């Protein structure tokens, strides 16, 4: 029997800054800020009006004077707007492989080139007003392309002192053939090559407790990802198999900085994969086999029994969905798909080696793979995201993202969907923070506390006990998943939020989300032996504050609230 202390669910009304017609609760962006701008006068909106992204003191706009075709040049103008003095403002510009810097750019460092294109940066001393810089760019290859510009206060990493903008275009092969925007929802695999020098290896995330066994196929086909110990089924001599490894090249805020993110080349785990083909010369396209990539290694092995000695045509397609448990969709709700080249006249098993996700979809695949890291550490006693749901009746986590998106960063209850802005997936902490809100929603079976004074909210400042609880829990989910206390934003900036009673710059008490977050992860790791018991408790009794969680509920469910646990809270300036 679930027990709650609020007599009715929170009214489904939009928070401040969201259009009043939306009948949903919008949970604000991860770490909406760290300090309140002087005088509260900063008004630059970094995202769409229905986003909970905070207003900023810095803004950036990138634009081209025209859309170049291959062999043509264009002028890229980057306008930086400031509403406050910023002594060290870092301006970063990144071009895709289809474009290159051909001139201009006074004050920029020498461009560097890697698998992601060209990157340059400079440091500016800004006063209120607009500062413009220009670069000459040349189109060198046809296809979808995205130019990115970021501005941030190097001394004060904070979403309220940072901005991001991008230009999306499809480069044509002849004059006048280039167009605005990109279409990357369905695309071919990226070229295969070795990782760039200096590319970082995957950051291991080890499950903190044994994951539940996967749901048997007969009970709920492909509902949950495969066990990390699962092996490919044995195949008969009559079968033909197509195998390989699915990988993604992406840029990660974790390990990077404002002027350069970490380049990574990693396998993509638990991805739905289909082998399509034409079994005979006169047949139409059919689904020959389905499966999922391996957990941790991205391997796939799709086998079928051919109806003729030679299969005329076949190809492999990967979609941004893991079983039916989580997915990443574009603005229209469509899954992203990367397909291999077509193999012709297949008569025996073949290996495709490494197959890379399409470059334009890189952030979608990164977000999908980040959720896989949370899945294996989710702390559920069932094969669902939360113990409040039973096998066969799970609800998924859905992420919406698309290139150039300004619709983020937040999770909404009404549609149970995470909205990520353009560069949000570069921060795994941001993706998991928003998934933490979705997880709490599932633990609470759709109920949500009446949250006050949370829009905007500041990670190191007092808000309200309800805001401190909901945001602190989401922060704790990210810290627990990655075993750290450092938050990374999508632009590469970061802040270590480890704290004790002597820490300056972080307000005391349970109305400060940083204090709640670090207290939670210490309780889970030092007292509870993980967070499964805590999550099970939260699936049965719902809390509106950290006080309710600690004082009222932990004792009822056999979780320590005695001197050891109280000392942990005391260390984080929380006393009950």
PLY file of the C-alpha trace (Angstrom):
ply
format ascii 1.0
element vertex 576
property float x
property float y
property float z
element edge 575
property int vertex1
property int vertex2
end_header
0.00 0.00 0.00
1.52 3.31 -1.04
1.36 6.12 1.49
1.51 9.83 0.73
1.21 12.89 2.93
-0.19 15.30 0.37
-3.94 14.87 0.13
-4.02 15.15 -3.64
-1.50 15.12 -6.50
0.18 18.37 -7.40
-1.87 20.45 -9.79
-0.71 19.84 -13.35
0.14 23.41 -14.15
3.21 24.76 -15.87
5.96 26.41 -13.89
7.01 30.01 -14.42
8.49 30.59 -17.85
6.36 27.91 -19.51
3.34 28.69 -21.64
0.23 28.61 -19.46
-1.62 26.36 -21.90
0.66 23.40 -21.18
-1.12 21.02 -18.83
2.05 19.44 -17.55
4.53 19.86 -14.76
7.86 20.83 -16.26
10.81 19.88 -14.07
13.53 22.51 -14.60
16.84 22.02 -16.28
19.69 20.30 -14.53
21.63 22.70 -12.32
19.80 25.77 -13.52
22.48 27.98 -12.02
25.12 28.37 -9.37
24.96 32.05 -8.54
22.30 34.70 -8.88
23.34 37.39 -11.41
24.05 40.77 -9.84
20.82 42.69 -9.58
18.95 39.88 -11.31
19.06 41.95 -14.50
20.25 39.38 -17.02
17.53 38.59 -19.52
19.10 36.75 -22.47
16.99 33.71 -23.28
19.19 30.79 -24.41
16.35 28.50 -25.45
12.76 28.40 -26.65
10.21 30.19 -24.52
8.70 26.96 -23.20
12.08 25.78 -21.93
13.13 25.91 -18.30
16.70 26.84 -19.23
17.65 29.89 -17.14
18.06 33.39 -18.49
21.69 34.26 -19.04
24.07 37.22 -18.86
25.75 36.00 -22.05
24.33 35.24 -25.47
25.81 34.07 -28.75
24.44 34.01 -32.29
26.12 32.38 -35.29
25.12 33.14 -38.89
26.37 32.73 -42.47
26.05 35.46 -45.09
25.01 32.73 -47.55
24.93 28.95 -47.79
28.07 27.73 -49.60
28.23 24.78 -51.96
31.33 22.60 -52.30
34.26 24.80 -53.29
32.57 28.06 -52.24
33.38 30.35 -49.34
31.08 32.17 -46.93
31.49 34.56 -44.02
30.61 33.22 -40.57
29.66 35.96 -38.11
29.54 35.24 -34.39
27.83 37.91 -32.29
28.49 37.75 -28.54
26.08 39.67 -26.33
26.96 40.53 -22.73
24.79 42.07 -20.02
27.56 42.03 -17.41
31.31 42.50 -17.22
33.13 39.24 -17.91
36.89 39.40 -17.50
37.63 36.03 -19.13
34.95 34.94 -21.60
35.83 31.86 -23.61
34.52 31.83 -27.19
34.69 28.46 -28.93
33.81 27.77 -32.59
33.59 24.31 -34.12
33.14 23.48 -37.79
32.12 20.04 -39.12
34.25 18.02 -41.51
32.30 19.42 -44.46
33.58 22.94 -43.74
36.96 24.42 -42.93
38.30 27.79 -41.84
39.86 29.61 -44.78
40.66 33.05 -43.35
39.82 35.88 -40.96
39.33 35.33 -37.26
41.65 37.82 -35.64
42.41 36.74 -32.07
41.55 33.07 -32.55
44.10 30.38 -31.81
45.38 28.23 -34.65
42.57 25.81 -35.62
42.95 22.17 -34.70
41.53 19.40 -36.86
40.26 15.96 -35.85
37.52 13.51 -36.81
34.88 16.02 -35.74
36.14 18.85 -37.94
37.97 22.05 -37.06
37.96 23.85 -33.72
39.26 27.25 -32.67
38.80 29.53 -29.67
39.77 32.83 -28.08
39.43 34.60 -24.74
37.57 37.92 -24.62
37.22 40.63 -21.99
33.58 41.64 -22.29
31.67 44.69 -21.17
27.90 45.08 -21.64
27.06 45.26 -25.33
27.62 43.19 -28.48
31.00 41.99 -29.73
31.27 40.50 -33.23
33.92 38.30 -34.81
34.06 36.87 -38.32
35.65 33.86 -39.97
35.88 32.82 -43.60
34.74 29.25 -44.14
34.92 27.01 -47.19
32.69 24.05 -48.01
34.82 21.01 -48.82
32.28 18.17 -48.82
28.57 17.69 -49.48
26.05 16.62 -46.87
24.57 17.70 -43.53
26.71 20.12 -41.50
26.47 21.94 -38.18
28.50 24.95 -37.08
28.62 25.45 -33.29
29.51 28.50 -31.21
29.81 28.60 -27.41
30.52 31.46 -25.03
31.13 30.96 -21.31
32.59 32.73 -18.30
35.78 30.78 -17.67
36.03 31.97 -14.06
32.38 31.25 -13.18
31.11 28.12 -14.96
27.37 28.52 -14.84
24.48 28.18 -17.31
23.57 31.78 -16.43
26.93 32.90 -17.71
27.09 30.81 -20.87
25.34 30.39 -24.22
25.30 28.08 -27.21
24.17 28.52 -30.80
24.44 26.55 -34.00
23.84 26.79 -37.74
22.50 23.72 -39.53
22.83 23.41 -43.31
23.04 20.76 -45.99
25.98 21.46 -48.28
25.24 20.92 -51.97
27.60 20.05 -54.78
26.81 22.99 -57.06
26.11 26.70 -56.69
22.68 27.37 -55.21
22.10 23.73 -54.23
22.85 24.09 -50.49
19.87 24.35 -48.15
19.01 25.30 -44.60
18.67 22.62 -41.96
19.70 18.97 -41.85
17.87 15.68 -42.15
19.66 12.98 -40.17
16.87 10.87 -38.67
17.63 8.13 -41.19
21.17 8.03 -42.51
24.01 5.83 -43.69
26.79 4.64 -41.42
29.78 6.93 -41.02
33.11 6.00 -42.62
35.26 3.61 -40.63
38.68 4.76 -39.46
40.90 4.42 -36.44
40.28 6.63 -33.39
41.99 10.00 -33.54
45.24 10.42 -31.57
44.39 11.38 -28.02
40.86 9.98 -28.19
39.82 8.87 -24.74
38.72 5.36 -23.95
35.32 4.64 -22.45
34.79 5.58 -18.81
33.83 2.31 -17.12
30.64 2.36 -15.09
30.42 -0.82 -13.05
27.00 -1.93 -11.77
26.88 -1.31 -8.01
24.66 -4.34 -7.49
23.71 -7.37 -9.51
21.20 -6.42 -12.21
17.99 -8.46 -12.34
17.88 -11.23 -14.91
16.36 -10.18 -18.24
12.72 -10.94 -18.90
12.32 -14.20 -20.83
11.60 -13.62 -24.49
8.35 -15.59 -24.39
7.00 -13.43 -21.57
7.84 -10.02 -23.00
9.84 -10.02 -26.19
12.71 -7.52 -26.28
11.29 -5.60 -23.32
14.52 -5.38 -21.36
18.16 -5.21 -22.50
20.30 -8.29 -22.45
22.33 -9.36 -19.45
25.97 -8.25 -19.63
26.91 -11.92 -19.48
24.62 -13.01 -22.29
26.29 -14.74 -25.26
25.13 -15.24 -28.81
23.00 -18.28 -29.44
24.58 -21.19 -31.23
23.90 -21.31 -34.96
23.47 -24.24 -37.32
25.58 -24.83 -40.41
22.57 -23.95 -42.58
22.40 -20.42 -41.25
24.12 -17.33 -42.58
25.22 -14.73 -40.03
26.16 -11.08 -40.34
28.26 -9.81 -37.44
30.23 -6.77 -36.37
30.54 -4.05 -33.73
28.44 -0.89 -33.58
30.36 2.17 -32.38
29.87 5.90 -31.96
32.33 8.77 -32.20
31.26 11.68 -30.02
32.50 14.61 -27.99
32.09 14.42 -24.24
31.93 17.23 -21.70
33.23 14.78 -19.10
36.99 15.12 -19.31
36.82 18.23 -21.50
36.76 21.97 -20.92
35.15 25.11 -22.36
37.59 25.18 -25.31
37.79 21.50 -26.07
35.66 18.48 -25.20
37.02 14.96 -24.92
36.94 12.97 -28.18
35.60 9.49 -27.59
35.14 6.39 -29.71
32.99 3.83 -27.88
30.76 0.82 -28.60
27.02 1.42 -28.26
25.32 -1.07 -25.97
21.88 -2.71 -26.09
20.78 -1.15 -29.38
17.92 -2.67 -31.36
19.36 -3.97 -34.62
17.67 -5.50 -37.67
19.01 -7.39 -40.66
16.96 -6.46 -43.71
17.22 -8.11 -47.11
15.73 -9.59 -50.24
15.80 -13.37 -49.84
15.43 -14.03 -53.57
15.92 -12.03 -56.76
12.23 -11.33 -57.20
11.23 -10.78 -53.58
10.57 -7.57 -51.73
12.43 -6.37 -48.64
11.94 -8.59 -45.61
13.15 -8.65 -42.02
15.68 -11.49 -41.93
16.78 -11.29 -38.27
16.61 -9.02 -35.21
18.65 -8.63 -32.06
20.50 -6.20 -29.82
24.10 -5.12 -29.61
26.10 -6.54 -26.73
26.25 -4.75 -23.41
29.65 -3.14 -23.05
31.05 -4.24 -26.41
28.46 -3.25 -29.04
28.79 -6.57 -30.87
25.99 -8.01 -32.97
25.50 -11.37 -34.68
22.36 -11.65 -36.80
21.65 -15.09 -38.27
19.01 -16.32 -40.70
18.26 -19.42 -42.74
18.49 -18.48 -46.44
15.76 -19.62 -48.84
18.24 -19.83 -51.74
21.94 -20.49 -52.15
22.58 -16.76 -52.56
20.86 -13.84 -50.85
20.77 -11.05 -53.46
20.82 -8.13 -51.03
21.01 -7.44 -47.28
21.88 -4.61 -44.91
21.89 -3.90 -41.17
19.91 -1.11 -39.50
20.43 0.23 -35.97
17.75 2.28 -34.19
17.99 4.53 -31.13
15.97 2.22 -28.93
16.97 -0.38 -26.32
14.37 -3.13 -26.30
11.31 -1.20 -25.25
12.91 0.35 -22.17
14.46 3.58 -23.47
14.77 5.48 -26.72
15.86 8.74 -28.31
13.55 10.41 -30.84
13.63 13.51 -33.02
11.23 16.45 -32.80
8.57 14.44 -34.64
8.82 11.43 -32.34
10.77 9.28 -34.83
13.66 7.01 -33.87
17.05 7.73 -35.40
18.38 4.97 -37.65
21.83 4.24 -39.07
22.00 1.68 -41.90
25.03 -0.07 -43.35
25.82 -0.24 -47.03
24.02 -2.97 -48.96
25.75 -6.33 -49.21
25.10 -8.15 -52.49
25.00 -11.83 -53.37
25.63 -13.22 -49.90
26.36 -16.94 -49.77
28.15 -17.31 -46.43
28.55 -15.60 -43.08
30.32 -12.25 -43.10
31.73 -9.76 -40.62
31.26 -6.04 -41.13
33.91 -5.15 -38.58
33.30 -1.77 -36.96
30.14 0.03 -38.06
29.95 3.67 -36.97
26.82 5.66 -36.20
26.15 8.47 -38.62
28.04 11.59 -37.51
24.92 13.76 -37.59
23.23 11.38 -35.14
26.19 11.19 -32.77
24.50 12.99 -29.87
21.38 10.84 -30.15
23.46 7.67 -29.82
25.47 9.19 -26.98
22.28 9.97 -25.04
20.98 6.44 -25.67
24.20 4.83 -24.47
24.29 7.10 -21.40
20.88 5.77 -20.33
22.32 2.26 -20.60
24.77 3.19 -17.82
21.88 4.22 -15.58
19.88 1.08 -16.47
22.45 -1.27 -14.94
22.63 0.86 -11.79
18.94 1.76 -11.48
18.31 0.01 -8.15
15.09 -1.82 -9.08
13.88 -5.20 -7.87
12.03 -5.77 -11.16
12.98 -5.73 -14.83
11.47 -2.25 -15.08
13.09 1.09 -14.36
11.43 1.23 -10.93
10.26 -1.32 -8.38
6.82 0.30 -8.51
6.31 -1.38 -11.89
6.05 -5.08 -12.56
7.55 -7.13 -15.38
5.53 -6.86 -18.55
4.01 -3.54 -17.46
7.05 -1.27 -17.62
7.00 2.28 -18.92
10.05 3.49 -20.89
12.24 6.55 -20.63
12.04 8.65 -23.79
14.47 11.40 -24.75
13.74 14.00 -27.42
16.73 15.56 -29.14
17.53 16.94 -32.57
20.39 19.01 -34.06
20.07 22.67 -33.14
17.29 22.06 -30.62
16.49 24.88 -28.19
13.72 22.81 -26.59
15.49 21.81 -23.39
16.56 21.11 -20.75
13.71 19.51 -18.77
11.48 16.51 -18.08
7.70 16.84 -18.17
5.22 14.68 -16.30
2.34 14.88 -18.76
4.20 13.24 -21.63
6.85 11.57 -19.43
9.54 12.74 -21.82
12.99 14.28 -21.42
13.75 17.25 -23.66
17.45 17.84 -24.38
18.79 20.93 -26.14
21.42 20.77 -28.87
24.62 20.12 -26.89
23.02 18.62 -23.76
23.88 14.99 -24.68
27.57 15.91 -24.54
27.08 15.96 -20.75
26.25 12.50 -19.44
25.48 14.12 -16.09
22.77 16.25 -17.70
21.19 13.25 -19.44
21.17 11.18 -16.25
19.99 14.13 -14.11
16.89 14.47 -16.29
16.47 10.69 -16.28
16.58 10.96 -12.48
13.44 13.09 -12.61
11.80 10.47 -14.85
12.87 7.73 -12.44
11.36 9.58 -9.47
8.14 9.96 -11.47
8.05 6.20 -12.00
8.83 5.45 -8.35
5.97 7.77 -7.38
3.62 6.16 -9.95
2.96 9.45 -11.69
2.45 11.49 -8.53
4.60 14.56 -8.07
5.15 16.80 -5.03
3.83 20.36 -4.89
7.16 22.03 -5.61
7.65 25.71 -4.80
10.32 28.34 -5.48
12.06 26.15 -8.05
11.98 28.18 -11.23
14.69 29.27 -11.35
16.72 27.26 -8.89
20.42 27.31 -8.11
22.43 24.24 -7.31
24.34 25.89 -4.46
21.66 28.24 -3.14
18.60 27.88 -0.93
15.35 27.35 -2.85
12.69 25.39 -0.97
12.65 22.04 0.77
10.48 20.58 -2.02
12.81 21.90 -4.74
15.86 20.82 -2.76
14.37 17.32 -2.59
13.34 16.81 -6.25
16.43 18.46 -7.73
18.74 17.00 -5.11
17.50 13.49 -5.88
18.11 13.99 -9.63
21.62 15.28 -8.90
22.23 12.28 -6.65
21.17 9.88 -9.41
23.88 11.34 -11.66
26.53 11.28 -8.92
25.60 7.72 -7.96
25.76 6.54 -11.58
29.19 8.01 -12.26
30.59 7.69 -8.73
31.59 11.36 -8.51
30.37 14.75 -7.28
31.42 16.87 -10.26
28.74 18.22 -12.56
29.52 18.81 -16.25
27.53 21.09 -18.52
27.10 20.50 -22.23
29.63 23.20 -23.15
32.43 21.40 -21.27
32.41 23.56 -18.13
32.27 21.76 -14.80
31.99 22.31 -11.05
32.93 20.02 -8.17
30.04 20.01 -5.69
31.68 17.93 -2.96
31.01 19.66 0.35
31.18 19.47 4.12
30.50 21.91 6.96
33.54 24.00 6.08
32.63 24.44 2.40
32.10 28.05 1.36
29.84 29.02 -1.53
27.16 26.40 -0.88
24.20 27.35 1.31
23.48 25.08 4.29
20.42 22.94 4.88
17.93 20.73 3.06
16.58 23.54 0.87
19.90 23.49 -1.03
19.96 20.77 -3.67
23.74 20.28 -3.58
23.55 19.44 0.14
20.66 17.01 -0.38
22.38 15.31 -3.33
25.66 14.66 -1.56
23.91 13.56 1.63
21.88 11.04 -0.36
24.85 9.49 -2.16
26.72 9.21 1.16
23.74 7.50 2.79
23.44 5.06 -0.11
27.16 4.24 -0.23
28.13 4.37 3.45
25.00 3.14 5.24
22.49 1.47 2.93
24.77 -0.75 0.85
23.50 0.82 -2.36
20.25 2.55 -3.23
17.96 -0.39 -3.99
16.35 -0.41 -0.52
15.89 3.36 -0.68
14.28 3.16 -4.11
12.01 0.34 -2.99
10.88 2.50 -0.08
10.23 5.44 -2.43
8.05 3.20 -4.61
5.78 2.56 -1.61
5.72 5.88 0.20
6.16 9.23 -1.48
7.99 12.23 -0.11
7.72 15.99 -0.58
10.98 16.80 1.22
14.24 15.29 2.37
12.98 15.59 5.96
10.05 13.27 5.19
12.44 10.85 3.47
14.88 10.74 6.39
12.83 11.30 9.55
9.47 9.69 8.73
10.14 6.97 6.16
13.62 5.50 6.56
12.89 4.08 10.06
9.65 2.49 8.82
11.53 0.57 6.12
14.52 -0.55 8.16
16.95 2.07 6.85
19.28 3.66 9.39
18.36 7.10 10.66
20.43 6.82 13.81
23.72 8.41 14.78
25.74 7.15 11.79
23.20 8.46 9.29
22.67 11.66 11.26
26.41 12.31 11.22
26.38 12.07 7.44
23.63 14.68 7.27
25.41 16.85 9.84
28.54 16.78 7.69
26.41 18.24 4.87
24.89 20.90 7.20
21.52 19.15 7.55
20.19 18.54 11.06
16.89 16.98 12.19
0 1
1 2
2 3
3 4
4 5
5 6
6 7
7 8
8 9
9 10
10 11
11 12
12 13
13 14
14 15
15 16
16 17
17 18
18 19
19 20
20 21
21 22
22 23
23 24
24 25
25 26
26 27
27 28
28 29
29 30
30 31
31 32
32 33
33 34
34 35
35 36
36 37
37 38
38 39
39 40
40 41
41 42
42 43
43 44
44 45
45 46
46 47
47 48
48 49
49 50
50 51
51 52
52 53
53 54
54 55
55 56
56 57
57 58
58 59
59 60
60 61
61 62
62 63
63 64
64 65
65 66
66 67
67 68
68 69
69 70
70 71
71 72
72 73
73 74
74 75
75 76
76 77
77 78
78 79
79 80
80 81
81 82
82 83
83 84
84 85
85 86
86 87
87 88
88 89
89 90
90 91
91 92
92 93
93 94
94 95
95 96
96 97
97 98
98 99
99 100
100 101
101 102
102 103
103 104
104 105
105 106
106 107
107 108
108 109
109 110
110 111
111 112
112 113
113 114
114 115
115 116
116 117
117 118
118 119
119 120
120 121
121 122
122 123
123 124
124 125
125 126
126 127
127 128
128 129
129 130
130 131
131 132
132 133
133 134
134 135
135 136
136 137
137 138
138 139
139 140
140 141
141 142
142 143
143 144
144 145
145 146
146 147
147 148
148 149
149 150
150 151
151 152
152 153
153 154
154 155
155 156
156 157
157 158
158 159
159 160
160 161
161 162
162 163
163 164
164 165
165 166
166 167
167 168
168 169
169 170
170 171
171 172
172 173
173 174
174 175
175 176
176 177
177 178
178 179
179 180
180 181
181 182
182 183
183 184
184 185
185 186
186 187
187 188
188 189
189 190
190 191
191 192
192 193
193 194
194 195
195 196
196 197
197 198
198 199
199 200
200 201
201 202
202 203
203 204
204 205
205 206
206 207
207 208
208 209
209 210
210 211
211 212
212 213
213 214
214 215
215 216
216 217
217 218
218 219
219 220
220 221
221 222
222 223
223 224
224 225
225 226
226 227
227 228
228 229
229 230
230 231
231 232
232 233
233 234
234 235
235 236
236 237
237 238
238 239
239 240
240 241
241 242
242 243
243 244
244 245
245 246
246 247
247 248
248 249
249 250
250 251
251 252
252 253
253 254
254 255
255 256
256 257
257 258
258 259
259 260
260 261
261 262
262 263
263 264
264 265
265 266
266 267
267 268
268 269
269 270
270 271
271 272
272 273
273 274
274 275
275 276
276 277
277 278
278 279
279 280
280 281
281 282
282 283
283 284
284 285
285 286
286 287
287 288
288 289
289 290
290 291
291 292
292 293
293 294
294 295
295 296
296 297
297 298
298 299
299 300
300 301
301 302
302 303
303 304
304 305
305 306
306 307
307 308
308 309
309 310
310 311
311 312
312 313
313 314
314 315
315 316
316 317
317 318
318 319
319 320
320 321
321 322
322 323
323 324
324 325
325 326
326 327
327 328
328 329
329 330
330 331
331 332
332 333
333 334
334 335
335 336
336 337
337 338
338 339
339 340
340 341
341 342
342 343
343 344
344 345
345 346
346 347
347 348
348 349
349 350
350 351
351 352
352 353
353 354
354 355
355 356
356 357
357 358
358 359
359 360
360 361
361 362
362 363
363 364
364 365
365 366
366 367
367 368
368 369
369 370
370 371
371 372
372 373
373 374
374 375
375 376
376 377
377 378
378 379
379 380
380 381
381 382
382 383
383 384
384 385
385 386
386 387
387 388
388 389
389 390
390 391
391 392
392 393
393 394
394 395
395 396
396 397
397 398
398 399
399 400
400 401
401 402
402 403
403 404
404 405
405 406
406 407
407 408
408 409
409 410
410 411
411 412
412 413
413 414
414 415
415 416
416 417
417 418
418 419
419 420
420 421
421 422
422 423
423 424
424 425
425 426
426 427
427 428
428 429
429 430
430 431
431 432
432 433
433 434
434 435
435 436
436 437
437 438
438 439
439 440
440 441
441 442
442 443
443 444
444 445
445 446
446 447
447 448
448 449
449 450
450 451
451 452
452 453
453 454
454 455
455 456
456 457
457 458
458 459
459 460
460 461
461 462
462 463
463 464
464 465
465 466
466 467
467 468
468 469
469 470
470 471
471 472
472 473
473 474
474 475
475 476
476 477
477 478
478 479
479 480
480 481
481 482
482 483
483 484
484 485
485 486
486 487
487 488
488 489
489 490
490 491
491 492
492 493
493 494
494 495
495 496
496 497
497 498
498 499
499 500
500 501
501 502
502 503
503 504
504 505
505 506
506 507
507 508
508 509
509 510
510 511
511 512
512 513
513 514
514 515
515 516
516 517
517 518
518 519
519 520
520 521
521 522
522 523
523 524
524 525
525 526
526 527
527 528
528 529
529 530
530 531
531 532
532 533
533 534
534 535
535 536
536 537
537 538
538 539
539 540
540 541
541 542
542 543
543 544
544 545
545 546
546 547
547 548
548 549
549 550
550 551
551 552
552 553
553 554
554 555
555 556
556 557
557 558
558 559
559 560
560 561
561 562
562 563
563 564
564 565
565 566
566 567
567 568
568 569
569 570
570 571
571 572
572 573
573 574
574 575
